Amino acid sequence: MKTTFKLDKTFGPVASVAGIVLFASGLILFWFSLSALINILLGAFLGFTFSCTEIDFDEKKVRHSDVLFGIVKTGKWVDIKPEMKIGILKSRKTWRTFSRGNRELESPMEDHRLVLFAGARKNRIPLKKFDSTEEARIEQDEWCR
């Protein structure tokens, strides 16, 4: 049984919205000009690319990947070994943009991630994200059984 967990937009929330606008404008302008194809491709890449983790429970494999254009999955499968450990990490990301009035807009995002530690502490594969630590602990206990 394969399960896929969507994690983040690769280029952040602002670029994702801009990509969707580019994609929609390219679709509208496509009837008038073939150069709108560039808008469609760039918009689809920015707007629909996201990162995810796919877990195959039957084969005991994990794949952390980026899904390009929302269709093409990249990344390689990693076998889950008995010495690997599951932990919880707090993730803090801040997306920063500048407005036309030269004001800095920051949108902080915090969540908790269930992470698979593969060997050294530096090799970690995010499995799933949660809003609170309690939810992550419940899922961690369930997966460690």
Rosetta silent file (secondary structure, phi, psi, omega in degrees, C-alpha in Angstrom):
SEQUENCE: MKTTFKLDKTFGPVASVAGIVLFASGLILFWFSLSALINILLGAFLGFTFSCTEIDFDEKKVRHSDVLFGIVKTGKWVDIKPEMKIGILKSRKTWRTFSRGNRELESPMEDHRLVLFAGARKNRIPLKKFDSTEEARIEQDEWCR
SCORE:     score description
SCORE:     0.000 S_00000001
   1 L     0.000  123.597  178.411    0.000    0.000    0.000 S_00000001
   2 E  -100.644  136.604  177.429    1.481    3.352   -1.085 S_00000001
   3 E  -127.920  136.372 -179.910    0.633    6.563    0.721 S_00000001
   4 E  -116.031  132.145  178.117    1.581   10.073   -0.397 S_00000001
   5 E  -118.358  119.720  178.333    1.884   13.044    1.965 S_00000001
   6 E   -79.929  132.357 -176.131    2.062   16.543    0.482 S_00000001
   7 E  -105.313  -68.810 -173.016    4.485   18.761    2.392 S_00000001
   8 E  -142.450  160.733  166.131    5.138   22.229    0.921 S_00000001
   9 E   -76.829  132.753 -173.960    4.952   24.366   -2.171 S_00000001
  10 L   -64.688  -39.841 -175.237    8.512   24.371   -3.505 S_00000001
  11 L  -100.609    7.732  177.338    8.702   28.076   -4.349 S_00000001
  12 H    89.738  171.205 -174.783    6.576   29.367   -1.467 S_00000001
  13 H   -69.807  -36.389 -177.104    3.102   30.846   -1.312 S_00000001
  14 H   -69.937  -47.135  179.237    3.805   34.081   -3.195 S_00000001
  15 H   -66.461  -30.802  178.120    5.513   32.441   -6.175 S_00000001
  16 H   -66.009  -44.701  177.833    2.793   29.792   -6.233 S_00000001
  17 H   -66.057  -41.545  177.727    0.037   32.393   -6.573 S_00000001
  18 H   -62.570  -38.293  177.988    2.072   34.290   -9.173 S_00000001
  19 H   -65.200  -39.877  178.439    2.555   31.053  -11.100 S_00000001
  20 H   -66.410  -38.272  176.889   -1.160   30.295  -11.122 S_00000001
  21 H   -65.271  -43.243  176.578   -1.858   33.829  -12.396 S_00000001
  22 H   -60.708  -43.189 -179.451    0.781   33.388  -15.137 S_00000001
  23 H   -62.374  -46.227 -179.839   -0.701   30.021  -16.067 S_00000001
  24 H   -65.431  -41.956  178.771   -4.253   31.410  -16.287 S_00000001
  25 H   -67.153  -34.248  176.329   -3.157   34.450  -18.303 S_00000001
  26 H   -65.530  -38.386  177.458   -1.208   32.178  -20.637 S_00000001
  27 H   -65.042  -39.641  179.913   -4.296   30.045  -21.220 S_00000001
  28 H   -69.235  -42.956 -177.279   -6.365   33.133  -22.028 S_00000001
  29 H   -79.325  -10.336 -177.935   -3.733   34.663  -24.314 S_00000001
  30 L   -60.752  -30.261 -179.177   -2.979   31.358  -26.055 S_00000001
  31 L   -71.351  -20.020 -176.684   -5.819   31.987  -28.486 S_00000001
  32 L  -103.672  -26.087 -175.049   -4.159   35.223  -29.631 S_00000001
  33 L  -153.113  139.548  177.217   -0.447   34.380  -29.572 S_00000001
  34 L   -76.932  -17.569  178.386    1.714   31.271  -29.438 S_00000001
  35 L   -68.989  -12.573  175.909    4.258   33.095  -27.274 S_00000001
  36 H   -68.497  -12.817  176.932    1.778   32.681  -24.405 S_00000001
  37 H   -61.272  -32.430  176.493    3.043   29.087  -24.257 S_00000001
  38 H   -64.280  -42.814  176.753    6.017   30.426  -22.271 S_00000001
  39 H   -61.052  -40.932 -179.009    3.582   31.882  -19.705 S_00000001
  40 H   -63.852  -47.650 -178.394    1.781   28.552  -19.498 S_00000001
  41 H   -66.945  -46.156  179.623    4.971   26.542  -18.912 S_00000001
  42 H   -64.958  -42.382  179.026    6.519   28.990  -16.449 S_00000001
  43 H   -64.958  -40.547  178.461    3.233   29.417  -14.587 S_00000001
  44 H   -65.955  -38.084  179.619    2.652   25.670  -14.362 S_00000001
  45 H   -66.942  -47.378 -179.165    6.183   25.149  -13.058 S_00000001
  46 H   -71.131  -40.572 -172.225    5.939   27.879  -10.408 S_00000001
  47 H   -81.767  -30.471 -171.193    2.326   27.320   -9.436 S_00000001
  48 H  -113.223   -1.891  178.599    1.975   23.572   -9.321 S_00000001
  49 L   -78.972  130.819  179.369    5.393   22.256   -8.201 S_00000001
  50 E  -145.642  164.771  177.408    5.354   20.892   -4.650 S_00000001
  51 E  -103.131  147.510 -179.915    7.311   18.524   -2.430 S_00000001
  52 E  -150.080  167.345  174.444    5.903   15.280   -1.105 S_00000001
  53 E  -125.957  131.262  179.247    6.860   12.033    0.552 S_00000001
  54 E  -112.977  128.710 -178.801    5.672    8.692   -0.722 S_00000001
  55 E  -118.846  126.719  175.374    5.746    5.680    1.601 S_00000001
  56 E  -105.229  103.383 -175.494    5.376    2.104    0.392 S_00000001
  57 L   -72.030  -30.187 -179.104    4.425    0.091    3.468 S_00000001
  58 L   -72.450  -45.620 -178.191    4.488   -3.281    1.665 S_00000001
  59 L   -86.767   -9.194 -177.165    7.982   -2.900    0.162 S_00000001
  60 L    57.004   59.064  179.240    9.255   -0.855    3.174 S_00000001
  61 E  -134.459  155.754  179.172   10.548    2.036    1.075 S_00000001
  62 E  -133.413  141.899  175.151   10.361    5.842    1.283 S_00000001
  63 E  -136.495  117.596  172.754   10.750    8.472   -1.446 S_00000001
  64 E   -96.282  125.627 -172.931   11.017   12.192   -0.768 S_00000001
  65 E  -146.860  162.955  168.704   10.469   14.011   -4.037 S_00000001
  66 E  -101.071  137.265  178.289    9.492   17.182   -5.815 S_00000001
  67 E  -103.153  101.671 -176.752    6.526   16.882   -8.126 S_00000001
  68 E   -74.779  135.371 -178.322    7.355   19.069  -11.123 S_00000001
  69 L    59.210   11.247 -177.560    4.391   20.765  -12.832 S_00000001
  70 L    77.201   10.037 -175.212    2.207   18.826  -10.376 S_00000001
  71 L  -128.621  -51.886 -169.946    2.709   15.690  -12.502 S_00000001
  72 E   -88.841  117.641  179.531    6.322   14.421  -12.765 S_00000001
  73 E   -89.543  133.728  175.365    7.758   12.887   -9.568 S_00000001
  74 L  -113.640  172.957  179.199   11.501   13.102   -8.956 S_00000001
  75 L   106.611  160.986 -178.664   13.575   11.500   -6.214 S_00000001
  76 L  -119.224  155.354 -179.148   14.786    8.015   -5.463 S_00000001
  77 L   -77.773  139.865  177.170   13.452    5.268   -3.249 S_00000001
  78 E  -120.284  128.856  177.529   15.253    4.564    0.040 S_00000001
  79 E   -72.394  137.647  177.185   14.905    1.208    1.788 S_00000001
  80 L   -86.095  122.739 -178.528   13.789    1.435    5.412 S_00000001
  81 L  -107.418  157.555 -177.956   16.269   -0.410    7.632 S_00000001
  82 L   -62.553  -26.256 -178.388   15.782   -1.494   11.266 S_00000001
  83 L   -81.357   -6.053  177.342   18.477    0.902   12.545 S_00000001
  84 L   -74.082  149.245 -177.437   16.631    3.968   11.197 S_00000001
  85 E  -123.219  153.660  177.065   14.749    6.080   13.729 S_00000001
  86 E  -109.787  132.114  179.862   11.630    8.248   13.595 S_00000001
  87 E  -138.567  178.127  179.897   11.633   11.625   15.320 S_00000001
  88 E  -120.489  129.483  176.496    9.787   14.934   15.451 S_00000001
  89 E  -123.697  143.958  175.617   11.321   18.230   14.354 S_00000001
  90 E   -88.898  128.150 -178.416    9.853   21.711   14.544 S_00000001
  91 E  -108.769  127.890  176.698    9.987   23.441   11.181 S_00000001
  92 E  -125.280  117.944  176.428   10.070   27.235   10.898 S_00000001
  93 E  -125.486  140.260  176.655   10.036   28.854    7.483 S_00000001
  94 E  -123.893  120.399  177.421    9.627   32.527    6.733 S_00000001
  95 E   -96.788  124.774 -173.755    8.679   33.619    3.239 S_00000001
  96 E  -117.130  131.806  176.068    9.740   37.196    2.569 S_00000001
  97 E  -134.298  163.257  178.386    8.514   39.483   -0.204 S_00000001
  98 E  -120.322  133.969 -179.874    8.786   43.172   -0.934 S_00000001
  99 L   -84.323  175.487  179.980    5.832   45.313   -1.965 S_00000001
 100 L   -68.139  -24.037  177.448    5.926   48.092   -4.527 S_00000001
 101 L   -86.070   15.795  179.356    6.156   50.607   -1.701 S_00000001
 102 L    60.112   34.347  173.699    9.415   48.898   -0.642 S_00000001
 103 L   -97.746  141.998  179.801    7.820   47.369    2.432 S_00000001
 104 E   -90.833  125.247  178.220    8.980   44.005    3.579 S_00000001
 105 E  -112.292  123.086  178.581    6.214   41.433    4.048 S_00000001
 106 E  -114.626  135.755  174.914    7.030   38.302    6.014 S_00000001
 107 E  -124.145   98.050 -179.723    4.777   35.308    6.320 S_00000001
 108 E   -77.551  144.392  178.266    6.126   32.867    8.930 S_00000001
 109 E  -131.792  125.103  178.144    4.993   29.254    8.819 S_00000001
 110 E  -122.484  137.337  173.666    5.519   26.836   11.696 S_00000001
 111 E  -154.760  174.418  177.944    4.696   23.161   11.805 S_00000001
 112 E  -116.059  137.382 -176.214    5.957   19.893   13.241 S_00000001
 113 E  -121.270  138.373  171.267    7.312   17.164   10.995 S_00000001
 114 E   -84.312  123.137 -170.727    7.657   13.462   11.462 S_00000001
 115 E  -124.503  139.935  174.985   11.178   12.717   10.209 S_00000001
 116 E   -98.798  117.439  178.460   13.000    9.503    9.366 S_00000001
 117 E   -88.219  116.165 -177.476   16.647    9.666   10.471 S_00000001
 118 L  -103.957   96.701  177.800   18.707    7.590    8.046 S_00000001
 119 L    75.679 -112.962 -179.604   22.077    6.806    9.626 S_00000001
 120 L   -66.982  158.714 -177.219   23.857   10.055   10.487 S_00000001
 121 L   -65.181  -22.122 -178.762   21.849   12.871   12.005 S_00000001
 122 L   -75.836  -28.105  178.894   22.284   14.933    8.828 S_00000001
 123 L   -85.245  101.708  178.499   20.426   12.419    6.652 S_00000001
 124 E  -134.950  140.565 -178.435   16.779   12.998    7.398 S_00000001
 125 E  -117.363  115.029  177.653   13.707   12.390    5.293 S_00000001
 126 E   -69.157  132.838 -177.327   10.549   14.334    6.198 S_00000001
 127 E  -101.583  -48.070 -174.195    7.578   11.986    6.248 S_00000001
 128 E  -155.330  150.549  178.456    4.521   13.992    7.265 S_00000001
 129 E  -115.647  149.633 -176.579    3.701   17.424    8.673 S_00000001
 130 E  -134.463  159.722  177.319    1.396   18.334   11.553 S_00000001
 131 L   -82.527  -30.376 -176.746    0.070   21.503   13.157 S_00000001
 132 L  -131.097  161.322  179.876    0.803   20.462   16.740 S_00000001
 133 H   -68.379  -34.769 -177.484    3.307   18.350   18.630 S_00000001
 134 H   -63.057  -44.083  177.791    0.571   16.164   20.125 S_00000001
 135 H   -61.094  -41.811 -179.865   -0.667   15.036   16.709 S_00000001
 136 H   -65.661  -39.328  178.965    2.903   14.225   15.666 S_00000001
 137 H   -66.165  -40.407  178.263    3.535   12.213   18.848 S_00000001
 138 H   -61.717  -45.778  179.368    0.364   10.173   18.361 S_00000001
 139 H   -66.245  -38.235  178.193    1.355    9.374   14.765 S_00000001
 140 H   -62.199  -44.657  178.655    4.934    8.587   15.823 S_00000001
 141 H   -63.229  -38.048 -179.725    3.717    6.111   18.455 S_00000001
 142 H   -67.373  -39.070 -177.843    1.402    4.502   15.913 S_00000001
 143 H   -77.556  -24.944 -176.838    4.173    4.089   13.322 S_00000001
 144 H   -82.123   -9.845  179.512    6.749    2.790   15.824 S_00000001
 145 L   -67.829    0.000    0.000    4.630   -0.203   16.853 S_00000001
